[in-house]
Amino acid sequence: MHRRELLKRLAALPLASLSGQLLAVPRAPARLLLVFLRGGYDAASLLIPTGSDFYYDSRPRIAIPRPSNDLNSAIALSGDWGLHPALRDSIYPLFTQRQVAFIPFAGTDNLSRSHFETQDSIELGQGSGHRGFQSGFLNRLASELTNASPMSFTDQLPLVFQGPAQVANMALRNVGRPALDARQSNLIASMYKDSPLSRQVEEGFSMRNDVAREMAGEMEAANRHAINSKGFEVEARRVARLMRDKYSLGFIDVGGWDTHVGQGAATGYLAGRFDELGRGLAALAHEMGPDWRDTVVVVVSEFGRTFRENGNRGTDHGHGTVFWVLGGSVNGGRIAGEQVAVNAASLFQNRDYPVLNEYRAVLAGLFERLYSLNPSQLDRIFPGVRARQLDIV
């Protein structure tokens, strides 16, 4: 057999054999976006335990009414759960199309209830009390994917993306107003010329210029009032355009979820945050077009809030929360993962949702299915954690 014919036949095979062992070829990389809600959002106002009288007794002023014909009531998802009405026109249609799943009682084993400590612990991908890793779990995931093109849509590179794999970062909120003009960029580049960092600096400026060019048309349209929404929705559309064309692994964070005072109920501050977030995620799905089928978005937060309302019509730092998983091929339209009846006896330390679906196990299960990772690869991402399959993807 000629060498050329042999190479053609080998290229057509999904698996190659070496010394009697099969070498798995990773699946074509899916697009994965992690959305981090910083501040610990009130998950019991998002996914409402409408079947629980205890919920309504515990929140006399901020509970979301049970499903009814009133547009300010919860949207029924099942006999036990409802969705916040602010998401009626954005997330609920995706849920009915089976493109959204919610995972209640999710989170970490970290009990500090500190924003910073819990966020760091989650981003590092380790259990509480450990600080041995020198990288974040998305960086370790990128290292395991041969064709990954990671991007953090943030001002600074977050801990979750820090590590040996090179990751670009750039916030998209103000892409029309660059932090550095051409003169300043050239000055910085000249400072690093002929140094070991010269290539990285050059690539960084090149990436930023590419993003600016990519968004130039959109910025012009926005000046003509083509985009009427604001905030996260506009940013999410930009993220979608870049992930559709350039990047397969992304991260973005959204702040403003620490609602100790006056969080509101069906309307008010928290409802406004849900509305903006929901419209942004729906816009991202729309902007992805046919590529939405190969996209998975995971929404997480460092912890939930206290189940009972406080004296300021708000909620305090809690424990268990609710994760969201969205995508065109997600096995959605359901509430996934281990669950428990919502009552006084089921609360963790008589104050919070318990964590029944540990985040590393849940994410490891998603990564295993998305990328066909083997146990050794998963162990390098989340050491000592057994992947948990919830059949969401």
Backbone hydrogen bonds in HBPLUS format (Angstrom, degrees):
<---DONOR---> <-ACCEPTOR-->    atom                        ^
c    i                          cat <-CA-CA->   ^        H-A-AA   ^      H-
h    n   atom  resd res      DA  || num        DHA   H-A  angle D-A-AA Bond
n    s   type  num  typ     dist DA aas  dist angle  dist       angle   num
A0006-LEU N   A0002-HIS O   3.01 MM   4  6.31 156.5  2.06 152.8 159.9     1
A0007-LEU N   A0003-ARG O   2.98 MM   4  6.23 160.9  2.02 153.6 157.7     2
A0008-LYS N   A0004-ARG O   3.06 MM   4  6.30 153.6  2.13 145.4 152.6     3
A0009-ARG N   A0005-GLU O   3.06 MM   4  6.31 154.9  2.12 147.1 153.1     4
A0010-LEU N   A0006-LEU O   2.96 MM   4  6.22 159.8  2.01 152.0 157.8     5
A0011-ALA N   A0007-LEU O   2.95 MM   4  6.06 154.6  2.01 145.7 152.5     6
A0012-ALA N   A0009-ARG O   3.19 MM   3  5.26 136.7  2.38  96.4 108.1     7
A0013-LEU N   A0010-LEU O   3.11 MM   3  5.38 157.5  2.16 107.8 114.8     8
A0023-LEU N   A0016-ALA O   3.13 MM   7  5.71 165.0  2.15 171.2 174.5     9
A0018-LEU N   A0021-GLN O   3.06 MM   3  5.41 167.5  2.07 152.1 155.8    10
A0021-GLN N   A0018-LEU O   2.97 MM   3  5.41 167.8  1.98 118.9 122.0    11
A0031-ARG N   A0294-ASP O   2.94 MM 263  6.16 172.3  1.94 163.4 163.8    12
A0296-VAL N   A0031-ARG O   2.78 MM 265  6.16 154.6  1.84 158.4 166.4    13
A0032-LEU N   A0248-SER O   2.90 MM 216  6.22 157.9  1.95 147.8 151.4    14
A0250-GLY N   A0032-LEU O   2.80 MM 218  6.21 166.5  1.82 160.3 164.6    15
A0033-LEU N   A0296-VAL O   2.96 MM 263  6.41 157.9  2.01 156.8 162.9    16
A0298-VAL N   A0033-LEU O   2.93 MM 265  6.37 160.7  1.97 161.8 168.0    17
A0034-LEU N   A0250-GLY O   2.98 MM 216  6.27 162.5  2.01 138.7 140.8    18
A0252-ILE N   A0034-LEU O   3.01 MM 218  6.45 152.5  2.09 164.6 167.4    19
A0035-VAL N   A0298-VAL O   2.81 MM 263  6.05 171.8  1.82 160.0 162.4    20
A0300-VAL N   A0035-VAL O   2.91 MM 265  6.31 161.6  1.94 167.3 173.2    21
A0036-PHE N   A0252-ILE O   2.93 MM 216  6.37 159.2  1.97 149.7 156.4    22
A0254-VAL N   A0036-PHE O   2.86 MM 218  6.20 157.0  1.91 155.9 159.2    23
A0037-LEU N   A0300-VAL O   2.79 MM 263  6.09 173.0  1.79 160.0 161.8    24
A0038-ARG N   A0254-VAL O   2.91 MM 216  6.00 137.6  2.10 134.8 147.0    25
A0045-SER N   A0042-ASP O   3.09 MM   3  5.64 160.2  2.13 113.0 119.3    26
A0046-LEU N   A0043-ALA O   3.09 MM   3  4.97 135.0  2.30  93.3 106.1    27
A0047-LEU N   A0043-ALA O   2.95 MM   4  6.05 155.8  2.01 165.0 163.9    28
A0084-HIS N   A0046-LEU O   3.01 MM  38  5.08 134.2  2.23 145.0 150.8    29
A0048-ILE N   A0082-GLY O   2.68 MM  34  4.88 146.8  1.78 145.2 150.1    30
A0050-THR N   A0048-ILE O   2.78 MM   2  5.47 130.3  2.03 111.9  96.0    31
A0082-GLY N   A0048-ILE O   2.79 MM  34  4.88 142.4  1.93 137.2 148.9    32
A0052-SER N   A0049-PRO O   2.97 MM   3  5.62 164.0  1.99 126.8 128.8    33
A0051-GLY N   A0080-ASP O   3.32 MM  29  4.47 158.2  2.37 119.3 114.0    34
A0057-ASP N   A0053-ASP O   2.96 MM   4  6.27 149.5  2.05 151.0 160.7    35
A0058-SER N   A0054-PHE O   2.90 MM   4  5.98 144.9  2.03 143.4 152.3    36
A0059-ARG N   A0055-TYR O   3.17 MM   4  6.27 125.3  2.48 139.2 151.8    37
A0309-GLU N   A0058-SER O   3.30 MM 251  6.59 166.3  2.32 149.2 149.7    38
A0063-ALA N   A0059-ARG O   3.18 MM   4  5.11 135.3  2.39 140.8 137.4    39
A0074-ALA N   A0065-PRO O   2.84 MM   9  5.90 171.4  1.85 153.8 155.7    40
A0073-SER N   A0070-ASP O   3.05 MM   3  5.50 156.2  2.11 120.5 121.1    41
A0075-ILE N   A0083-LEU O   2.87 MM   8  4.88 167.3  1.89 141.4 145.7    42
A0083-LEU N   A0075-ILE O   2.76 MM   8  4.88 150.0  1.85 132.1 141.1    43
A0077-LEU N   A0081-TRP O   2.98 MM   4  5.61 168.2  1.99 143.9 144.1    44
A0078-SER N   A0081-TRP O   3.18 MM   3  5.25 150.5  2.27 151.4 144.9    45
A0087-LEU N   A0084-HIS O   3.05 MM   3  5.90 168.3  2.07 126.2 130.0    46
A0088-ARG N   A0085-PRO O   3.12 MM   3  5.20 158.3  2.17 116.2 115.0    47
A0090-SER N   A0087-LEU O   3.39 MM   3  5.26 148.8  2.49  96.5 105.3    48
A0092-TYR N   A0087-LEU O   3.02 MM   5  6.09 170.3  2.03 169.6 166.4    49
A0094-LEU N   A0091-ILE O   3.06 MM   3  5.26 117.3  2.47 102.4 117.7    50
A0095-PHE N   A0091-ILE O   2.91 MM   4  6.24 147.7  2.01 150.7 161.2    51
A0095-PHE N   A0092-TYR O   3.02 MM   3  4.85 115.7  2.45  92.4 109.0    52
A0096-THR N   A0092-TYR O   2.91 MM   4  6.24 157.8  1.96 158.2 163.0    53
A0097-GLN N   A0093-PRO O   3.10 MM   4  6.32 133.0  2.33 135.5 147.8    54
A0099-GLN N   A0094-LEU O   2.83 MM   5  5.17 164.6  1.85 156.8 155.3    55
A0098-ARG N   A0095-PHE O   2.93 MM   3  4.97 154.7  1.99 109.1 112.9    56
A0332-GLY N   A0098-ARG O   3.07 MM 234  4.07 148.0  2.18 125.9 116.4    57
A0327-GLY N   A0099-GLN O   3.03 MM 228  5.32 147.1  2.14 145.2 148.6    58
A0333-GLY N   A0100-VAL O   2.69 MM 233  5.74 153.2  1.75 148.8 148.4    59
A0101-ALA N   A0325-VAL O   2.90 MM 224  5.29 153.1  1.97 149.4 158.2    60
A0325-VAL N   A0101-ALA O   2.94 MM 224  5.29 150.4  2.03 158.9 161.6    61
A0102-PHE N   A0334-ARG O   3.29 MM 232  6.78 157.9  2.35 151.9 158.2    62
A0336-ALA N   A0102-PHE O   2.77 MM 234  6.02 153.8  1.84 159.1 167.1    63
A0103-ILE N   A0323-PHE O   2.86 MM 220  5.02 164.1  1.88 146.8 149.4    64
A0323-PHE N   A0103-ILE O   2.99 MM 220  5.02 158.8  2.04 136.6 136.4    65
A0356-LEU N   A0105-PHE O   2.79 MM 251  5.34 151.1  1.87 136.2 144.0    66
A0357-ASN N   A0105-PHE O   2.89 MM 252  6.03 150.7  1.97 159.1 159.6    67
A0106-ALA N   A0321-THR O   2.92 MM 215  5.20 171.5  1.93 144.9 143.7    68
A0321-THR N   A0106-ALA O   2.75 MM 215  5.20 165.2  1.77 152.3 157.4    69
A0107-GLY N   A0357-ASN O   3.29 MM 250  6.58 143.5  2.43 148.4 144.1    70
A0359-TYR N   A0107-GLY O   2.85 MM 252  5.11 156.6  1.90 146.3 148.0    71
A0118-THR N   A0114-SER O   2.97 MM   4  5.83 163.4  2.00 148.9 154.4    72
A0119-GLN N   A0115-HIS O   2.89 MM   4  5.92 159.8  1.93 148.8 155.3    73
A0120-ASP N   A0116-PHE O   2.96 MM   4  6.04 165.1  1.98 148.1 152.6    74
A0121-SER N   A0117-GLU O   2.94 MM   4  6.10 158.8  1.98 145.6 151.9    75
A0122-ILE N   A0118-THR O   2.95 MM   4  6.13 162.2  1.98 150.9 155.1    76
A0123-GLU N   A0119-GLN O   2.92 MM   4  6.10 170.0  1.93 155.6 158.5    77
A0124-LEU N   A0120-ASP O   2.94 MM   4  6.05 151.9  2.02 149.0 156.1    78
A0125-GLY N   A0121-SER O   3.11 MM   4  6.25 133.5  2.33 134.9 146.9    79
A0126-GLN N   A0121-SER O   3.41 MM   5  5.95 168.8  2.42 160.6 162.4    80
A0125-GLY N   A0122-ILE O   2.98 MM   3  5.04 128.4  2.25  96.4 111.0    81
A0137-PHE N   A0123-GLU O   3.06 MM  14  6.35 155.6  2.12 156.8 162.1    82
A0136-GLY N   A0162-GLN O   2.82 MM  26  5.44 155.8  1.87 155.8 157.0    83
A0139-ASN N   A0136-GLY O   3.14 MM   3  5.37 124.5  2.46 101.5 115.4    84
A0140-ARG N   A0136-GLY O   3.10 MM   4  6.47 154.5  2.17 150.4 157.9    85
A0141-LEU N   A0137-PHE O   2.90 MM   4  6.11 146.6  2.02 138.3 147.8    86
A0138-LEU N   A0160-VAL O   3.07 MM  22  5.54 127.9  2.36 138.9 152.4    87
A0142-ALA N   A0138-LEU O   2.90 MM   4  6.09 159.4  1.94 142.7 147.9    88
A0139-ASN N   A0160-VAL O   3.18 MM  21  6.58 139.5  2.36 155.2 150.8    89
A0143-SER N   A0139-ASN O   3.02 MM   4  6.29 143.3  2.16 140.4 150.4    90
A0144-GLU N   A0141-LEU O   2.97 MM   3  5.21 138.5  2.15 103.8 115.7    91
A0145-LEU N   A0142-ALA O   3.27 MM   3  5.27 148.7  2.38  98.2 107.1    92
A0148-ALA N   A0145-LEU O   3.46 MM   3  5.33 169.7  2.48 108.0 106.7    93
A0248-SER N   A0149-SER O   3.02 MM  99  5.35 143.5  2.16 127.1 138.2    94
A0151-MET N   A0249-LEU O   2.82 MM  98  6.26 144.9  1.94 162.5 171.2    95
A0251-PHE N   A0151-MET O   3.24 MM 100  6.78 131.7  2.49 146.4 152.9    96
A0152-SER N   A0168-ALA O   2.87 MM  16  6.24 162.7  1.90 149.2 154.8    97
A0170-MET N   A0152-SER O   2.91 MM  18  6.45 150.2  2.00 158.9 168.6    98
A0153-PHE N   A0251-PHE O   2.82 MM  98  5.98 159.1  1.87 169.9 171.7    99
A0161-PHE N   A0158-PRO O   3.04 MM   3  5.64 151.5  2.12 116.1 123.7   100
A0162-GLN N   A0159-LEU O   3.13 MM   3  5.08 160.8  2.16 104.6 110.6   101
A0177-ARG N   A0174-ASN O   2.96 MM   3  5.51 162.1  1.99 118.1 123.9   102
A0185-SER N   A0181-ASP O   2.96 MM   4  6.18 159.4  2.00 155.5 162.0   103
A0186-ASN N   A0182-ALA O   2.94 MM   4  6.12 162.4  1.98 149.9 154.2   104
A0187-LEU N   A0183-ARG O   2.99 MM   4  6.20 151.0  2.08 144.4 152.8   105
A0188-ILE N   A0184-GLN O   3.01 MM   4  6.27 159.9  2.05 150.2 154.4   106
A0189-ALA N   A0185-SER O   2.93 MM   4  6.16 161.6  1.97 150.2 155.9   107
A0190-SER N   A0186-ASN O   2.92 MM   4  6.10 151.9  2.00 144.1 151.4   108
A0191-MET N   A0187-LEU O   3.12 MM   4  6.37 141.9  2.28 140.2 150.0   109
A0191-MET N   A0188-ILE O   3.12 MM   3  5.10 124.1  2.45  94.5 108.8   110
A0192-TYR N   A0188-ILE O   3.33 MM   4  6.69 141.9  2.49 145.2 153.8   111
A0192-TYR N   A0189-ALA O   3.24 MM   3  5.39 130.6  2.50  97.4 109.3   112
A0193-LYS N   A0190-SER O   3.32 MM   3  4.98 156.2  2.38  93.7 100.6   113
A0195-SER N   A0192-TYR O   3.03 MM   3  5.36 148.1  2.14 137.2 133.1   114
A0198-SER N   A0195-SER O   3.03 MM   3  5.25 167.1  2.05 115.8 118.9   115
A0201-VAL N   A0197-LEU O   2.99 MM   4  6.19 166.1  2.01 163.3 167.0   116
A0202-GLU N   A0198-SER O   3.00 MM   4  6.17 163.4  2.02 149.6 154.5   117
A0203-GLU N   A0199-ARG O   2.86 MM   4  6.06 161.7  1.89 152.8 157.9   118
A0204-GLY N   A0200-GLN O   2.86 MM   4  6.01 150.3  1.95 143.9 152.5   119
A0205-PHE N   A0201-VAL O   3.07 MM   4  6.35 165.2  2.09 155.9 157.5   120
A0206-SER N   A0202-GLU O   2.98 MM   4  6.13 154.1  2.05 144.7 152.8   121
A0207-MET N   A0203-GLU O   2.86 MM   4  6.06 156.4  1.92 148.0 153.5   122
A0208-ARG N   A0204-GLY O   3.09 MM   4  6.36 161.8  2.12 149.0 153.4   123
A0209-ASN N   A0205-PHE O   2.97 MM   4  6.17 155.6  2.03 147.5 154.0   124
A0210-ASP N   A0206-SER O   2.92 MM   4  6.16 153.0  1.99 147.0 154.7   125
A0211-VAL N   A0207-MET O   2.97 MM   4  6.27 159.2  2.01 152.6 157.6   126
A0212-ALA N   A0208-ARG O   2.97 MM   4  6.17 159.9  2.01 146.3 152.0   127
A0213-ARG N   A0209-ASN O   2.95 MM   4  6.18 158.0  2.00 148.0 153.5   128
A0214-GLU N   A0210-ASP O   2.88 MM   4  6.08 154.8  1.94 146.2 154.0   129
A0215-MET N   A0211-VAL O   2.99 MM   4  6.23 143.8  2.12 147.6 156.4   130
A0216-ALA N   A0212-ALA O   3.04 MM   4  6.01 113.9  2.49 136.8 152.5   131
A0216-ALA N   A0213-ARG O   3.22 MM   3  5.07 151.3  2.31  97.3 105.8   132
A0219-MET N   A0215-MET O   2.94 MM   4  6.19 159.9  1.98 161.2 167.0   133
A0220-GLU N   A0216-ALA O   3.12 MM   4  6.37 155.6  2.18 148.4 154.3   134
A0221-ALA N   A0217-GLY O   3.04 MM   4  6.30 156.3  2.10 144.7 151.3   135
A0222-ALA N   A0218-GLU O   2.83 MM   4  6.11 152.7  1.91 150.3 158.2   136
A0223-ASN N   A0219-MET O   3.10 MM   4  6.38 149.0  2.20 143.5 150.6   137
A0224-ARG N   A0221-ALA O   2.94 MM   3  5.11 142.1  2.09 100.7 112.6   138
A0226-ALA N   A0221-ALA O   3.00 MM   5  5.31 159.7  2.04 143.0 142.0   139
A0225-HIS N   A0222-ALA O   2.97 MM   3  5.00 150.8  2.05 113.8 113.3   140
A0235-GLU N   A0231-GLY O   3.24 MM   4  6.51 167.3  2.26 151.3 155.2   141
A0236-ALA N   A0232-PHE O   2.70 MM   4  5.79 156.2  1.76 151.4 157.7   142
A0237-ARG N   A0233-GLU O   3.14 MM   4  6.36 151.0  2.23 143.7 150.2   143
A0238-ARG N   A0234-VAL O   3.26 MM   4  6.61 152.6  2.34 144.9 151.8   144
A0239-VAL N   A0235-GLU O   2.95 MM   4  6.28 156.8  2.00 150.3 157.2   145
A0240-ALA N   A0236-ALA O   2.89 MM   4  6.12 160.7  1.93 149.3 154.2   146
A0241-ARG N   A0237-ARG O   3.05 MM   4  6.31 156.6  2.11 145.8 151.3   147
A0242-LEU N   A0238-ARG O   3.13 MM   4  6.40 159.8  2.17 151.3 155.9   148
A0243-MET N   A0239-VAL O   2.88 MM   4  6.09 161.3  1.91 157.0 162.8   149
A0244-ARG N   A0240-ALA O   2.83 MM   4  5.82 149.5  1.92 145.9 154.5   150
A0245-ASP N   A0241-ARG O   3.22 MM   4  6.30 144.1  2.36 135.2 143.1   151
A0246-LYS N   A0242-LEU O   2.67 MM   4  5.42 156.7  1.72 150.3 156.8   152
A0247-TYR N   A0242-LEU O   3.09 MM   5  6.24 156.9  2.15 133.1 139.8   153
A0315-THR N   A0259-THR O   2.97 MM  56  6.09 172.5  1.98 153.1 154.5   154
A0262-GLY N   A0312-ASN O   2.92 MM  50  6.24 172.7  1.93 161.7 161.1   155
A0263-GLN N   A0313-ARG O   3.12 MM  50  6.54 147.5  2.23 138.9 146.2   156
A0270-LEU N   A0263-GLN O   2.93 MM   7  5.26 164.1  1.95 144.2 148.9   157
A0265-ALA N   A0267-THR O   2.93 MM   2  5.22 134.4  2.14 160.4 159.9   158
A0272-GLY N   A0268-GLY O   3.04 MM   4  6.29 148.9  2.14 149.5 158.2   159
A0272-GLY N   A0269-TYR O   3.06 MM   3  5.22 120.6  2.42  98.8 113.4   160
A0273-ARG N   A0269-TYR O   3.13 MM   4  6.53 148.3  2.23 147.9 156.9   161
A0274-PHE N   A0270-LEU O   2.92 MM   4  6.25 161.5  1.95 155.5 160.2   162
A0275-ASP N   A0271-ALA O   2.90 MM   4  6.09 156.6  1.95 146.0 152.9   163
A0276-GLU N   A0272-GLY O   3.04 MM   4  6.23 163.7  2.06 147.0 150.5   164
A0277-LEU N   A0273-ARG O   2.91 MM   4  6.08 166.6  1.92 152.9 157.1   165
A0278-GLY N   A0274-PHE O   2.76 MM   4  5.82 166.3  1.78 151.8 156.5   166
A0279-ARG N   A0275-ASP O   2.94 MM   4  6.07 164.1  1.96 149.6 153.9   167
A0280-GLY N   A0276-GLU O   3.00 MM   4  6.12 150.6  2.09 141.4 149.9   168
A0281-LEU N   A0277-LEU O   2.95 MM   4  6.25 161.0  1.98 155.7 159.8   169
A0282-ALA N   A0278-GLY O   2.95 MM   4  6.13 159.4  1.99 149.6 155.7   170
A0283-ALA N   A0279-ARG O   2.86 MM   4  5.97 151.2  1.94 141.2 149.6   171
A0284-LEU N   A0280-GLY O   2.88 MM   4  6.13 151.1  1.97 145.4 153.6   172
A0285-ALA N   A0281-LEU O   3.03 MM   4  6.30 159.6  2.07 145.6 150.2   173
A0286-HIS N   A0282-ALA O   3.00 MM   4  6.26 157.2  2.05 145.9 152.1   174
A0287-GLU N   A0283-ALA O   2.81 MM   4  5.97 161.3  1.85 152.3 157.5   175
A0288-MET N   A0284-LEU O   2.99 MM   4  6.15 143.7  2.13 148.0 156.6   176
A0289-GLY N   A0286-HIS O   3.17 MM   3  5.55 143.8  2.31 105.0 114.6   177
A0291-ASP N   A0288-MET O   3.15 MM   3  5.30 137.7  2.34 137.5 129.5   178
A0292-TRP N   A0289-GLY O   3.01 MM   3  5.69 166.3  2.03 121.6 126.0   179
A0293-ARG N   A0290-PRO O   3.30 MM   3  6.10 161.9  2.33 117.3 120.8   180
A0294-ASP N   A0291-ASP O   3.03 MM   3  5.47 147.1  2.14 110.1 118.6   181
A0295-THR N   A0292-TRP O   3.15 MM   3  4.92 161.8  2.18 109.2 108.5   182
A0328-GLY N   A0292-TRP O   2.98 MM  36  5.13 149.4  2.07 140.9 132.9   183
A0297-VAL N   A0326-LEU O   2.79 MM  29  4.99 163.8  1.82 144.5 149.2   184
A0326-LEU N   A0297-VAL O   2.80 MM  29  4.99 163.5  1.83 149.3 155.0   185
A0299-VAL N   A0324-TRP O   2.94 MM  25  4.91 160.6  1.98 134.8 141.0   186
A0324-TRP N   A0299-VAL O   3.07 MM  25  4.91 157.8  2.12 135.9 142.2   187
A0304-GLY N   A0319-HIS O   2.97 MM  15  5.11 153.6  2.04 110.8 119.2   188
A0318-GLY N   A0304-GLY O   2.90 MM  14  4.88 139.4  2.07 141.0 128.0   189
A0306-THR N   A0316-ASP O   2.80 MM  10  5.30 144.9  1.93 136.7 144.4   190
A0307-PHE N   A0351-ARG O   2.77 MM  44  5.83 173.8  1.77 166.1 168.3   191
A0310-ASN N   A0314-GLY O   2.82 MM   4  5.50 165.9  1.84 144.2 148.6   192
A0320-GLY N   A0353-TYR O   2.90 MM  33  4.58 152.1  1.98 143.5 135.5   193
A0330-VAL N   A0327-GLY O   3.29 MM   3  5.03 166.9  2.31 100.8 104.3   194
A0331-ASN N   A0392-ILE O   2.61 MM  61  4.75 174.9  1.61 149.2 150.7   195
A0346-SER N   A0343-ASN O   3.16 MM   3  5.51 138.2  2.35 105.7 116.5   196
A0347-LEU N   A0344-ALA O   3.39 MM   3  5.59 157.3  2.44 104.7 111.0   197
A0348-PHE N   A0352-ASP O   2.66 MM   4  5.01 164.8  1.68 148.1 150.7   198
A0351-ARG N   A0348-PHE O   3.01 MM   3  5.87 156.1  2.07 123.1 127.9   199
A0352-ASP N   A0348-PHE O   3.09 MM   4  5.01 169.9  2.10 140.1 143.2   200
A0362-VAL N   A0358-GLU O   3.07 MM   4  6.31 159.4  2.11 155.4 162.0   201
A0363-LEU N   A0359-TYR O   2.84 MM   4  6.00 169.6  1.85 154.4 157.2   202
A0364-ALA N   A0360-ARG O   2.82 MM   4  5.85 155.9  1.87 144.6 152.1   203
A0365-GLY N   A0361-ALA O   3.06 MM   4  6.21 151.0  2.14 139.2 146.3   204
A0388-ARG N   A0361-ALA O   2.89 MM  27  5.04 164.0  1.92 131.6 126.2   205
A0366-LEU N   A0362-VAL O   3.08 MM   4  6.46 150.5  2.17 144.2 152.4   206
A0367-PHE N   A0363-LEU O   2.81 MM   4  6.10 164.9  1.83 157.2 161.0   207
A0368-GLU N   A0364-ALA O   2.89 MM   4  6.01 154.8  1.95 145.8 153.0   208
A0369-ARG N   A0365-GLY O   3.20 MM   4  6.40 157.5  2.26 143.2 147.7   209
A0370-LEU N   A0366-LEU O   2.84 MM   4  6.00 162.7  1.87 155.5 161.3   210
A0371-TYR N   A0367-PHE O   2.96 MM   4  5.79 165.6  1.98 148.0 151.4   211
A0372-SER N   A0368-GLU O   2.91 MM   4  5.05 120.0  2.28 129.7 138.0   212
A0377-GLN N   A0374-ASN O   3.05 MM   3  5.40 119.0  2.44 107.7 122.1   213
A0378-LEU N   A0374-ASN O   3.04 MM   4  6.35 163.1  2.07 159.3 164.7   214
A0379-ASP N   A0375-PRO O   2.91 MM   4  6.05 148.3  2.01 143.7 152.5   215
A0380-ARG N   A0376-SER O   3.17 MM   4  6.43 136.1  2.37 137.7 148.0   216
A0380-ARG N   A0377-GLN O   3.15 MM   3  5.22 131.0  2.40  96.2 109.0   217
A0381-ILE N   A0378-LEU O   3.09 MM   3  5.11 132.9  2.32  94.9 107.9   218
A0382-PHE N   A0378-LEU O   2.84 MM   4  6.06 175.5  1.84 162.8 163.0   219
A0385-VAL N   A0382-PHE O   3.18 MM   3  5.71 154.2  2.25 144.2 141.2   220
